[in-house]
């Protein structure tokens, strides 16, 4: 389930809606491994190819954080913090 949540966050960061559907028997018994611990990750059909491409890039280590995009967030955090 933790891996599914990480994948959900990754895909949602690319504006892809994600639904996580855990195996219902696994939930009932609290299992997180094996077939009863399985989780399906669903996306809309029109987003399927984009999602597969993002996951392929993720698995190959081709994704990186855009430092320009992170810079304002770091500046805002330091301006808003008080000691």
C-alpha positions as CSV (number, residue, x, y, z in Angstrom):
1,X,0.0,0.0,0.0
2,X,2.9,2.4,0.8
3,X,4.3,1.9,-2.7
4,X,0.9,2.5,-4.2
5,X,0.6,5.7,-2.3
6,X,4.0,6.8,-3.6
7,X,3.0,6.1,-7.2
8,X,-0.3,7.9,-6.6
9,X,1.5,11.0,-5.5
10,X,3.9,10.8,-8.4
11,X,1.2,10.5,-11.0
12,X,-1.0,13.2,-9.3
13,X,2.0,15.6,-9.5
14,X,1.6,15.2,-13.3
15,X,-2.1,16.0,-13.0
16,X,-3.2,12.4,-13.5
17,X,-6.1,11.3,-11.3
18,X,-5.4,8.0,-9.5
19,X,-7.6,5.5,-7.7
20,X,-6.1,2.9,-5.4
21,X,-8.1,-0.3,-5.0
22,X,-6.7,-2.7,-2.4
23,X,-7.7,-6.4,-2.3
24,X,-10.7,-6.4,0.0
25,X,-9.9,-9.6,1.8
26,X,-6.4,-8.3,2.5
27,X,-7.9,-5.3,4.2
28,X,-10.2,-7.5,6.3
29,X,-7.3,-9.6,7.5
30,X,-4.7,-6.9,7.7
31,X,-2.4,-8.5,5.1
32,X,0.1,-6.5,3.2
33,X,2.0,-9.2,1.3
34,X,1.1,-11.9,-1.1
35,X,-2.0,-12.0,-3.3
36,X,-4.2,-10.7,-0.5
37,X,-2.0,-7.7,-0.1
38,X,-2.3,-6.7,-3.7
39,X,-3.3,-3.2,-4.7
40,X,-4.6,-2.0,-8.1
41,X,-3.6,1.4,-9.3
42,X,-6.2,2.8,-11.7
43,X,-6.1,5.9,-14.0
44,X,-8.5,7.2,-16.6
45,X,-8.1,5.5,-20.0
46,X,-7.1,8.8,-21.6
47,X,-4.2,9.1,-19.1
48,X,-3.0,5.5,-19.3
49,X,-0.2,6.1,-21.8
50,X,1.1,9.2,-20.0
51,X,1.0,7.3,-16.7
52,X,3.0,4.4,-18.2
53,X,5.6,6.8,-19.6
54,X,6.0,8.5,-16.3
55,X,6.3,5.2,-14.4
56,X,8.9,4.0,-17.0
57,X,10.9,7.2,-16.5
58,X,10.7,6.8,-12.8
59,X,11.9,3.2,-12.9
60,X,14.8,4.2,-15.1
61,X,15.8,7.1,-12.9
62,X,15.0,9.7,-15.6
63,X,12.9,12.0,-13.4
64,X,14.4,14.8,-11.3
65,X,13.2,17.7,-9.2
66,X,13.0,21.0,-11.0
67,X,15.2,23.2,-8.8
68,X,13.8,26.4,-10.2
69,X,10.4,25.4,-9.2
70,X,11.5,24.5,-5.7
71,X,13.4,27.8,-5.1
72,X,10.4,30.0,-4.3
73,X,9.1,27.3,-1.9
74,X,12.4,27.4,0.0
75,X,12.4,31.2,0.1
76,X,8.8,31.3,1.4
77,X,9.6,28.8,4.1
78,X,12.5,30.8,5.4
79,X,10.6,34.1,5.3
80,X,7.6,32.6,7.2
81,X,9.6,30.9,9.9
82,X,10.3,32.7,13.2
83,X,12.6,31.8,16.0
